[in-house]
Amino acid sequence: MKTLFIMVIFMSISYIFAQIPPIIAHRGASYDAPENTLGSFNLAWHQNAEAIEGDFHLTKDKEIVCIHDYDTLRVAKEKWVIAESTYQELQKLDVGSWKAPQWAKERIPTLKEVLATIPVGKKFFLEIKCGVEIMPYLVKQIRETHVAHEQIVFISFSSEVIAECKKHLPSIKAYWLTSYKKENDAWRPSIQEILALLKAIKADGLDCRAHECIDTSFVNSLKKEGFEFHIWTVDDVAVAKHFIALGVQSITSNRPQWLKSELEK
């Protein structure tokens, strides 16, 4: 109990002296608007978000579109598999009404449309949900965009995708995504496994689920090897403060404006 009390005091003091890191708008301002839509991204910018995060797949006719799932059932109430559908087919779907009637005009946006919303100086966390088949089309669009490379961050659960991002667009930061699961009383992946993988794929950092297995030693090990540390998805003030005290470099949240306001009190 005494040890726990000391740890709580230490973390509280650490938070007081820490700066609030950038709060990333998860799928846009997705608490207030339908996720991964232009309405959600534009609302996030209106709320003065420092960055947005969106999910991207490749369609049958090689268009890059913004949607989280591999099909449209959850957000459109009709099931169209993204990789087996054309952009024109997907454009017929209403992906906003599920949130509220006023969002009925929202459609699945393209990567180009999302890029067009990004203001100068703001950041864009681009999560690649499919595989390396997207790379030729992604590389072309990123090279043609007005958005500066330092404003873009690639993220993916696929280590192969992150490796390809760093191979073709090395000037853009890329973070490997992971969650954690318990195996034989130990959390996996371990910090040793994470470090080995990040080095192998030339990633710039780790963007992981905010989890109980992450402690000061974990974060220090990452940073000692030159890797950045980011977390998702936090809508709880106490949890955010805990990770700020640990030295997290960004926090992804469904409620970025609210969370930042609460942290600034």
BANU-908360 format. One record per residue (C-alpha): residue in one letter; y, z, x; residue number from 1. Coordinates in Angstrom, 1 decimal, decimal comma. Layout:
N
atom r A; y Y; z Z; x X; k NUM
...
end
This chain:
265
atom r M; y 0,0; z 0,0; x 0,0; k 1
atom r K; y 2,4; z 0,9; x 2,8; k 2
atom r T; y 1,7; z -2,5; x 4,5; k 3
atom r L; y 2,3; z -4,3; x 1,3; k 4
atom r F; y 5,6; z -2,5; x 0,8; k 5
atom r I; y 6,7; z -3,4; x 4,3; k 6
atom r M; y 5,8; z -7,0; x 3,7; k 7
atom r V; y 7,9; z -7,1; x 0,5; k 8
atom r I; y 10,9; z -5,6; x 2,3; k 9
atom r F; y 10,6; z -8,0; x 5,2; k 10
atom r M; y 10,3; z -11,0; x 2,8; k 11
atom r S; y 13,3; z -9,8; x 0,8; k 12
atom r I; y 15,4; z -9,5; x 3,9; k 13
atom r S; y 14,2; z -12,9; x 5,2; k 14
atom r Y; y 15,3; z -14,5; x 1,9; k 15
atom r I; y 18,8; z -12,9; x 2,0; k 16
atom r F; y 19,5; z -14,6; x 5,3; k 17
atom r A; y 17,8; z -17,9; x 4,5; k 18
atom r Q; y 19,6; z -20,9; x 3,1; k 19
atom r I; y 18,4; z -22,5; x -0,1; k 20
atom r P; y 16,6; z -25,7; x 0,8; k 21
atom r P; y 16,9; z -28,9; x -1,1; k 22
atom r I; y 15,4; z -28,7; x -4,6; k 23
atom r I; y 13,6; z -32,0; x -5,5; k 24
atom r A; y 13,5; z -33,1; x -9,1; k 25
atom r H; y 9,8; z -33,5; x -9,9; k 26
atom r R; y 9,4; z -36,9; x -11,7; k 27
atom r G; y 13,1; z -36,6; x -12,4; k 28
atom r A; y 14,5; z -33,9; x -14,6; k 29
atom r S; y 11,1; z -33,7; x -16,2; k 30
atom r Y; y 11,6; z -30,4; x -18,0; k 31
atom r D; y 14,4; z -32,0; x -20,0; k 32
atom r A; y 13,4; z -35,6; x -20,1; k 33
atom r P; y 10,2; z -37,7; x -20,2; k 34
atom r E; y 8,8; z -37,8; x -16,6; k 35
atom r N; y 9,0; z -40,8; x -14,4; k 36
atom r T; y 11,5; z -42,7; x -16,6; k 37
atom r L; y 15,0; z -44,0; x -15,7; k 38
atom r G; y 16,3; z -41,4; x -18,3; k 39
atom r S; y 14,7; z -38,6; x -16,3; k 40
atom r F; y 15,9; z -39,8; x -13,0; k 41
atom r N; y 19,5; z -40,5; x -14,2; k 42
atom r L; y 19,6; z -37,0; x -15,8; k 43
atom r A; y 18,5; z -35,5; x -12,5; k 44
atom r W; y 21,4; z -37,2; x -10,7; k 45
atom r H; y 23,8; z -36,1; x -13,5; k 46
atom r Q; y 22,5; z -32,5; x -12,9; k 47
atom r N; y 23,4; z -33,0; x -9,3; k 48
atom r A; y 19,9; z -33,0; x -7,9; k 49
atom r E; y 19,7; z -33,4; x -4,2; k 50
atom r A; y 16,6; z -35,6; x -4,5; k 51
atom r I; y 14,2; z -37,1; x -7,0; k 52
atom r E; y 10,4; z -37,5; x -6,8; k 53
atom r G; y 8,5; z -40,2; x -8,6; k 54
atom r D; y 4,9; z -41,6; x -8,7; k 55
atom r F; y 4,0; z -45,2; x -8,1; k 56
atom r H; y 1,1; z -47,6; x -8,8; k 57
atom r L; y 0,4; z -51,3; x -8,3; k 58
atom r T; y -0,1; z -53,4; x -11,4; k 59
atom r K; y -2,6; z -56,3; x -11,9; k 60
atom r D; y 0,2; z -58,8; x -11,1; k 61
atom r K; y 1,4; z -56,8; x -8,0; k 62
atom r E; y 4,4; z -55,1; x -9,5; k 63
atom r I; y 5,1; z -51,5; x -8,3; k 64
atom r V; y 5,7; z -49,3; x -11,3; k 65
atom r C; y 6,6; z -45,7; x -11,8; k 66
atom r I; y 3,9; z -43,6; x -13,6; k 67
atom r H; y 1,8; z -40,6; x -12,6; k 68
atom r D; y -1,6; z -41,3; x -14,2; k 69
atom r Y; y -3,9; z -44,2; x -13,6; k 70
atom r D; y -3,6; z -45,1; x -17,3; k 71
atom r T; y -0,9; z -44,8; x -19,9; k 72
atom r L; y -2,7; z -42,7; x -22,5; k 73
atom r R; y -0,9; z -39,3; x -21,9; k 74
atom r V; y 2,6; z -40,7; x -22,0; k 75
atom r A; y 2,2; z -43,7; x -24,4; k 76
atom r K; y -0,6; z -42,7; x -26,7; k 77
atom r E; y -2,2; z -46,0; x -25,9; k 78
atom r K; y -4,6; z -46,5; x -23,0; k 79
atom r W; y -3,7; z -49,3; x -20,6; k 80
atom r V; y -5,2; z -49,0; x -17,0; k 81
atom r I; y -2,3; z -49,7; x -14,6; k 82
atom r A; y -4,3; z -51,6; x -12,1; k 83
atom r E; y -5,8; z -53,8; x -14,8; k 84
atom r S; y -2,6; z -54,5; x -16,7; k 85
atom r T; y 0,4; z -56,8; x -16,1; k 86
atom r Y; y 4,0; z -55,5; x -15,9; k 87
atom r Q; y 4,8; z -57,4; x -19,1; k 88
atom r E; y 2,0; z -55,7; x -20,9; k 89
atom r L; y 3,1; z -52,3; x -19,7; k 90
atom r Q; y 6,7; z -53,0; x -20,7; k 91
atom r K; y 5,8; z -53,0; x -24,4; k 92
atom r L; y 4,9; z -49,3; x -24,2; k 93
atom r D; y 7,2; z -46,5; x -25,4; k 94
atom r V; y 6,8; z -43,7; x -22,7; k 95
atom r G; y 9,6; z -41,5; x -24,0; k 96
atom r S; y 8,8; z -40,5; x -27,6; k 97
atom r W; y 6,1; z -38,0; x -26,6; k 98
atom r K; y 8,9; z -35,9; x -25,2; k 99
atom r A; y 11,4; z -36,2; x -28,0; k 100
atom r P; y 12,5; z -39,0; x -30,5; k 101
atom r Q; y 15,8; z -39,7; x -28,6; k 102
atom r W; y 13,8; z -41,0; x -25,7; k 103
atom r A; y 12,0; z -43,7; x -27,6; k 104
atom r K; y 13,6; z -46,6; x -25,7; k 105
atom r E; y 12,2; z -45,4; x -22,4; k 106
atom r R; y 9,8; z -47,9; x -20,7; k 107
atom r I; y 7,8; z -47,7; x -17,5; k 108
atom r P; y 10,3; z -48,5; x -14,7; k 109
atom r T; y 9,7; z -50,5; x -11,6; k 110
atom r L; y 10,3; z -49,3; x -8,1; k 111
atom r K; y 13,3; z -51,6; x -7,8; k 112
atom r E; y 14,8; z -50,0; x -10,9; k 113
atom r V; y 14,3; z -46,5; x -9,5; k 114
atom r L; y 15,7; z -47,4; x -6,1; k 115
atom r A; y 18,8; z -48,7; x -7,9; k 116
atom r T; y 19,6; z -45,3; x -9,3; k 117
atom r I; y 19,7; z -43,5; x -5,9; k 118
atom r P; y 23,3; z -42,5; x -4,9; k 119
atom r V; y 24,4; z -42,7; x -1,3; k 120
atom r G; y 23,4; z -39,5; x 0,6; k 121
atom r K; y 20,7; z -38,5; x -1,9; k 122
atom r K; y 17,0; z -38,5; x -1,2; k 123
atom r F; y 14,0; z -40,1; x -2,8; k 124
atom r F; y 10,4; z -38,7; x -2,5; k 125
atom r L; y 8,2; z -41,7; x -3,2; k 126
atom r E; y 4,6; z -40,7; x -4,1; k 127
atom r I; y 2,0; z -43,4; x -3,7; k 128
atom r K; y -0,7; z -42,7; x -6,3; k 129
atom r C; y -2,9; z -45,7; x -5,6; k 130
atom r G; y -4,4; z -46,9; x -2,3; k 131
atom r V; y -3,4; z -49,1; x 0,6; k 132
atom r E; y -3,5; z -52,2; x -1,5; k 133
atom r I; y 0,1; z -51,4; x -2,4; k 134
atom r M; y 1,4; z -51,6; x 1,2; k 135
atom r P; y 2,4; z -55,3; x 1,6; k 136
atom r Y; y 4,4; z -55,1; x -1,6; k 137
atom r L; y 5,9; z -51,7; x -0,9; k 138
atom r V; y 6,9; z -52,7; x 2,7; k 139
atom r K; y 8,7; z -55,8; x 1,4; k 140
atom r Q; y 10,7; z -53,9; x -1,3; k 141
atom r I; y 11,6; z -51,1; x 1,0; k 142
atom r R; y 12,8; z -53,6; x 3,7; k 143
atom r E; y 14,9; z -55,3; x 1,0; k 144
atom r T; y 16,5; z -52,3; x -0,6; k 145
atom r H; y 20,0; z -51,1; x -0,2; k 146
atom r V; y 18,8; z -47,5; x 0,2; k 147
atom r A; y 18,9; z -46,2; x 3,8; k 148
atom r H; y 15,6; z -45,4; x 5,4; k 149
atom r E; y 16,7; z -41,8; x 6,0; k 150
atom r Q; y 17,0; z -41,3; x 2,3; k 151
atom r I; y 13,4; z -42,2; x 1,6; k 152
atom r V; y 10,3; z -40,0; x 2,1; k 153
atom r F; y 6,8; z -41,2; x 1,5; k 154
atom r I; y 4,2; z -38,7; x 0,1; k 155
atom r S; y 0,6; z -39,2; x -0,7; k 156
atom r F; y -2,7; z -37,3; x -1,1; k 157
atom r S; y -4,3; z -40,2; x 0,8; k 158
atom r S; y -4,3; z -39,8; x 4,5; k 159
atom r E; y -5,1; z -43,5; x 4,9; k 160
atom r V; y -1,9; z -44,3; x 2,9; k 161
atom r I; y 0,2; z -42,0; x 5,0; k 162
atom r A; y -1,2; z -43,6; x 8,2; k 163
atom r E; y -0,3; z -47,1; x 6,9; k 164
atom r C; y 3,2; z -46,0; x 5,9; k 165
atom r K; y 3,9; z -44,7; x 9,5; k 166
atom r K; y 2,3; z -47,9; x 10,9; k 167
atom r H; y 4,5; z -50,3; x 9,0; k 168
atom r L; y 7,6; z -48,3; x 8,4; k 169
atom r P; y 7,8; z -45,7; x 11,2; k 170
atom r S; y 11,5; z -44,9; x 10,7; k 171
atom r I; y 10,7; z -43,4; x 7,2; k 172
atom r K; y 9,4; z -39,9; x 7,0; k 173
atom r A; y 5,9; z -39,4; x 5,5; k 174
atom r Y; y 4,3; z -36,2; x 4,4; k 175
atom r W; y 0,6; z -35,7; x 3,5; k 176
atom r L; y 0,0; z -33,9; x 0,2; k 177
atom r T; y -2,6; z -31,3; x -0,4; k 178
atom r S; y -3,7; z -28,5; x -2,7; k 179
atom r Y; y -6,3; z -25,8; x -1,7; k 180
atom r K; y -9,7; z -24,7; x -2,9; k 181
atom r K; y -11,9; z -21,8; x -1,9; k 182
atom r E; y -15,2; z -22,5; x -0,1; k 183
atom r N; y -17,4; z -19,6; x 1,2; k 184
atom r D; y -14,5; z -17,1; x 0,8; k 185
atom r A; y -12,1; z -19,3; x 2,8; k 186
atom r W; y -9,3; z -21,6; x 1,7; k 187
atom r R; y -9,7; z -25,3; x 2,5; k 188
atom r P; y -8,2; z -27,2; x 4,1; k 189
atom r S; y -7,6; z -24,7; x 6,8; k 190
atom r I; y -4,5; z -24,8; x 9,0; k 191
atom r Q; y -6,6; z -26,1; x 11,8; k 192
atom r E; y -7,9; z -29,0; x 9,6; k 193
atom r I; y -4,4; z -29,7; x 8,4; k 194
atom r L; y -2,9; z -29,9; x 11,9; k 195
atom r A; y -5,7; z -32,2; x 13,2; k 196
atom r L; y -5,2; z -34,5; x 10,3; k 197
atom r L; y -1,4; z -34,6; x 10,5; k 198
atom r K; y -1,6; z -35,5; x 14,2; k 199
atom r A; y -4,2; z -38,2; x 13,5; k 200
atom r I; y -2,2; z -40,0; x 10,9; k 201
atom r K; y 1,1; z -39,5; x 12,6; k 202
atom r A; y 2,6; z -37,7; x 9,6; k 203
atom r D; y 6,0; z -36,0; x 9,8; k 204
atom r G; y 4,9; z -33,0; x 7,8; k 205
atom r L; y 3,0; z -31,3; x 5,0; k 206
atom r D; y 4,0; z -31,2; x 1,3; k 207
atom r C; y 1,6; z -28,9; x -0,4; k 208
atom r R; y 1,0; z -26,9; x -3,5; k 209
atom r A; y 2,8; z -23,5; x -3,5; k 210
atom r H; y -0,3; z -21,4; x -2,9; k 211
atom r E; y -1,3; z -17,8; x -2,1; k 212
atom r C; y -3,0; z -18,9; x 1,1; k 213
atom r I; y 0,3; z -19,9; x 2,8; k 214
atom r D; y 1,8; z -17,1; x 4,9; k 215
atom r T; y 4,1; z -16,7; x 7,9; k 216
atom r S; y 1,3; z -17,6; x 10,4; k 217
atom r F; y 0,5; z -20,8; x 8,4; k 218
atom r V; y 4,1; z -22,0; x 8,4; k 219
atom r N; y 4,7; z -21,0; x 12,1; k 220
atom r S; y 1,6; z -22,9; x 13,1; k 221
atom r L; y 2,9; z -26,1; x 11,4; k 222
atom r K; y 6,4; z -25,8; x 12,8; k 223
atom r K; y 5,2; z -25,0; x 16,3; k 224
atom r E; y 3,4; z -28,4; x 16,3; k 225
atom r G; y 6,6; z -30,1; x 15,2; k 226
atom r F; y 5,6; z -30,6; x 11,5; k 227
atom r E; y 7,8; z -30,1; x 8,5; k 228
atom r F; y 6,8; z -27,8; x 5,6; k 229
atom r H; y 7,5; z -28,6; x 1,9; k 230
atom r I; y 6,0; z -27,3; x -1,4; k 231
atom r W; y 5,4; z -28,3; x -5,0; k 232
atom r T; y 5,8; z -27,6; x -8,0; k 233
atom r V; y 7,8; z -24,4; x -8,4; k 234
atom r D; y 9,6; z -23,4; x -11,7; k 235
atom r D; y 9,5; z -19,6; x -10,9; k 236
atom r V; y 12,4; z -17,9; x -9,1; k 237
atom r A; y 10,3; z -15,2; x -7,4; k 238
atom r V; y 7,9; z -17,8; x -6,1; k 239
atom r A; y 10,8; z -20,0; x -4,8; k 240
atom r K; y 12,3; z -17,0; x -3,1; k 241
atom r H; y 9,0; z -16,1; x -1,4; k 242
atom r F; y 8,7; z -19,6; x 0,1; k 243
atom r I; y 12,3; z -19,7; x 1,1; k 244
atom r A; y 11,7; z -16,5; x 3,1; k 245
atom r L; y 8,8; z -18,3; x 4,7; k 246
atom r G; y 11,0; z -21,1; x 5,8; k 247
atom r V; y 10,1; z -23,9; x 3,4; k 248
atom r Q; y 12,2; z -27,1; x 3,9; k 249
atom r S; y 12,2; z -28,4; x 0,3; k 250
atom r I; y 11,0; z -27,2; x -3,0; k 251
atom r T; y 9,9; z -29,6; x -5,8; k 252
atom r S; y 10,6; z -28,4; x -9,3; k 253
atom r N; y 10,6; z -29,7; x -12,9; k 254
atom r R; y 13,8; z -27,7; x -13,4; k 255
atom r P; y 15,9; z -28,3; x -10,3; k 256
atom r Q; y 19,3; z -27,5; x -11,7; k 257
atom r W; y 18,1; z -24,3; x -13,4; k 258
atom r L; y 16,1; z -23,2; x -10,3; k 259
atom r K; y 19,0; z -23,8; x -7,9; k 260
atom r S; y 21,4; z -22,0; x -10,2; k 261
atom r E; y 19,1; z -19,0; x -10,4; k 262
atom r L; y 18,6; z -18,9; x -6,7; k 263
atom r E; y 22,4; z -18,9; x -6,1; k 264
atom r K; y 23,0; z -15,8; x -8,3; k 265
end
